[in-house]
């Protein structure tokens, strides 16, 4: 899979996760499971996050939440590792 296709998939997963955030907010939940945004079509892993943490990370437009170790070489750069997930930035 080429870098452009991976970036498109990341954007799609981001849109889905934004909807998850919206739905979870209306149910007044503090945490939710979000899709790994690594961009690999066959990835089905989820990351559990507090909504405030999700929104803080998401405030950076180029930041994506991925399962640990799912940084895609040549597409992403690991920005930070947190408890249970990584944050990557598109390059």
Secondary structure by P-SEA (a helix, b strand, c coil): ccaaaaaaaaaaaaaaaaaaaaaaaaacccbbbbccccccccccbbbbbcaaaaaaaaccccccccccccccccccccccccccccccccc
